[in-house]
Each structure stands twice: as structure tokens, then as C-alpha cells.
Amino acid sequence: MNITSAALAYLGAGLGAGLAIIGAGNGIGKLAASGLEGIARQPSAAGDIRGTLIVAAGLIEGATLFALVITILLALKA
């Protein structure tokens, strides 16, 4: 593999990691906004909403971590 293709692999990995982080930040931000709005509308359901938010945020972070591992492995392969 020559230098140009290795540089393009690193660029692609960087862009992929950046997009994964941006997508996760956007998803968790929308999740938190919706959860806070739901709690504000019905404070008695705050415990149930909070539990659901934690599970959903964990799933988003897990998918993001998986995407980052894939981009790092692809960059190391180059």
C-alpha cells in the first residue's frame, strides 16, 4: 500500500469517527430533551422516564463505541 492510499484510509477513519461522535451527540441530545419534556409534563412518571433514558443512552453509546472501534481497526489495517 502506498502513502496516498494510507493517507486516504486515515482520512476516512477520521471522518467516520467524527460522524459517529456527531451522530451520538445529536441522538443523546434529542433523547435528553424529550425526556426532560416528558418529565416536565408528567412529574409523577419521572422514575420510569429516567430509567428508559438511561437504557436508550447506553444503547446509543454502545453503537458509537462499536463504530469507533471499526474505524480504528480499519485505519490500523491501512
For each residue, the residues with C-beta under 8 A, 3 or more apart:
1: 5 6 78
2: 5 6
3: 6 7
4: 7 8
5: 1 2 8 9 78
6: 1 2 3 9 10 78
7: 3 4 10 11
8: 4 5 11 12
9: 5 6 12 13 74 75 77 78
10: 6 7 13 14 75 78
11: 7 8 14 15
12: 8 9 15 16 71 74 75
13: 9 10 16 17 71 72 74 75 78
14: 10 11 17 18 71 75
15: 11 12 18 19
16: 12 13 19 20 67 70 71 74
17: 13 14 20 21 67 68 71 72
18: 14 15 21 22
19: 15 16 22 23
20: 16 17 23 24 64 67 68 71
21: 17 18 24 25 64 68
22: 18 19 25 26
23: 19 20 26 27 64
24: 20 21 27 28 60 61 63 64
25: 21 22 28 29
26: 22 23 29 30
27: 23 24 30 31 60
28: 24 25 31 32 57 60 61
29: 25 26 32 33
30: 26 27 33 34
31: 27 28 34 35 53 56 57 60
32: 28 29 35 36 53 57
33: 29 30 36 37
34: 30 31 37 38
35: 31 32 38 39 49 50 52 53
36: 32 33 39 40
37: 33 34 40 41
38: 34 35 41 42 45 49
39: 35 36 42 43 45 46 49 50
40: 36 37 43
41: 37 38
42: 38 39 45
43: 39 40 46
44:
45: 38 39 42 48 49
46: 39 43 49 50
47: 50 51
48: 45 51 52
49: 35 38 39 45 46 52 53
50: 35 39 46 47 53 54
51: 47 48 54 55
52: 35 48 49 55 56
53: 31 32 35 49 50 56 57
54: 50 51 57 58
55: 51 52 58 59
56: 31 52 53 59 60
57: 28 31 32 53 54 60 61
58: 54 55 61 62
59: 55 56 62 63
60: 24 27 28 31 56 57 63 64
61: 24 28 57 58 64 65
62: 58 59 65 66
63: 24 59 60 66 67
64: 20 21 23 24 60 61 67 68
65: 61 62 68 69
66: 62 63 69 70
67: 16 17 20 63 64 70 71
68: 17 20 21 64 65 71 72
69: 65 66 72 73
70: 16 66 67 73 74
71: 12 13 14 16 17 20 67 68 74 75
72: 13 17 68 69 75 76
73: 69 70 76 77
74: 9 12 13 16 70 71 77 78
75: 9 10 12 13 14 71 72 78
76: 72 73
77: 9 73 74
78: 1 5 6 9 10 13 74 75
